[in-house]
Amino acid sequence: MTEADLASTLPGMLPRLWAFALRISVNRHDAEDLVLRACVRALEHTHQLRPGTAPLGWMFSIVQSTWINEQRARNMRSRGSADWDHEFLETVAGPLAATPEQHAMDRQIVSAVQALPEAQRVVMLLVGVEGLSYNEAAEALGVPIDTIMSRLSRARRAIGALFKD
């Protein structure tokens, strides 16, 4: 894939990349900056995109690695200091809940996913929300498929335990 090919396909990927960036960064401005930096990085490194690699999966991996690098650079001690914008996220994630009860349940689920350790949360977002296969998520994150399966299993158990009753 050439830089021109990637440049022509990037606009179609932006909504999904931005939603993913918002979910991992939990801040609108950070998500915007993150997607911008990831796109620039991708365009600068188009030559590294191997034939047969899904461009969207490759872009998810760039967004993820850019976020990790930013966290390291900021020397963040905890994620608890970031504000989670529930109302804005709901407009990105899908239509508004049909009932107040469903709306409340959606907020609980978003909070439960946010509370997951980052490695589990990212896998849950890539597989559960973005619809990547286990193989695609493993490739995007640069980890073995067993790691994806393990993280996803732990994340599902943790969220399931919160809603057991």
N, C-alpha and C positions, 0 to 999 in steps of 0.2 A: 504494500500500500504506500502510495506516495503522499507527500505533504498536502498536495492539492486534493487527493482523494479523502484524506482525513479531514481537511478543512471543509469539504463539502458535506461530510457525514456528521460532523460535530454538532451543528445546530439541532438536528433531530435527537441527539443524545442529551442535550442540555437539561430538559426538564427532569429526566431520571437522575442525571449526575447531581443536579442541584438538590433534589429531594434527598438523595443519599447523603450529600454533604451536610444538609441541614440536620439530618438525623444523627450523624456522628459528631457534628460540632455543636449542636443544640443552640446555635445562635445564627440569626439571619445574616448579619454582616460577615461573620466568619465563614459561613457557607458560600456567600457570594465571592469572597476573596479566595477561598479554597478552590472553587470551580475555575475561577479565572487563572490561578496559578497552575492548576492541573492541566488546563487546556494549553497554556503556553508551554509547559513542560512536555506535553504530548507532541505538540507541533515541532518543538526543538529536537525531539528524539523519535520522530516517525520511523527513522531507519531501524530502530530496535523492535518494531512491531513485526513479529515473525508471521510468515504465511500460515494460514489456518487458524490463527488466533482471532477470536472474536473481538472486534474493536471496542464494543461496549464493555466487555469484561476487562480488557486492557485499560480502558479509561477508569473503571471502578478501582482497579489496582493502583493507578496513579493517584486518584483522589485519596485513597486510603494511605498510601505511603507518604503523600504530601502532608496529610493530617498528622501522621505519626512524627514526621520530621518537625512540623510546627510545634507539636506538644513538647518534644525534646528541647527545641530551641527556647521555648518559653519556660522550660523547667517547671511545668505545672505539677503541683503537689497533689491536687485532688480535682476531680471533675465536679464536686459539689458546689463550686463557686459559680458555675455557669447557670444562667437562667434558661429554663426550658419553656419555649413559647408554644403552649398547648393550642391556643386558638389559631395561630398561624399554621402550625403543623397540620391541623385538621383540614385546612383548606388545601394543603398540598397533598395529603395522603388520600383524599377521596371525598365523596359527598358527605354532607352533614348527616349525623345519625337520624334515623327515622323517628325515634321516640326519646324522651328525656332519659329513660332507663338505659337505652342503647348508647346514648351520648355519655352517660356516666361510666358505663362499662368500657367504652372506648378510651376514656381518660385514664381509667385504671390500667388498661392494657399498655397504653403508651408509657405510663409511669413505671410499670413493671419492666418493660423493655429497657427504659432508660436506666433502671437500677442494676441491670446486668453488668458484669465486668465487660470492659470494652471488647475484648476478643470474642466473647459470646454474642454481644450486641451486634457487632459488625457482621458476623456469620448469620445471625437471625435476620438482619436487614437484607443481606445479599440473597439469601435463599428464600426466606419467607415473604419478604416484601418485593424485592426486585425480580424474583423468579429465576435466579440463576440455578443451574444444576449443581450438584455437589462438586463435580469435576470443574465446572467453570469457576465456582467460588474458590476451590483449592488453587486453581491456576491464578486467579486474580490476587489472592493473598499470598501466594508462594509457599503454601504449606501442603502437606500430604492430605489426601482425601479422608484418611482416618481421623485427622485432626479436625477437619470440618464436621464430620459425623459426631465426634465426641463433643465438640463445643456446642453444636446444635442440640444434641441430646440433653446436655446439662442445662442449656438455656430453656428448653421446653419444660424440663422437670421443674426448674426454679419458678417459671411463670405458672405452670400447672399447680404447684403447691400453694401459690397465693390465691388461687380460685377453686381450691378443693371443695370448699363448702358449697 
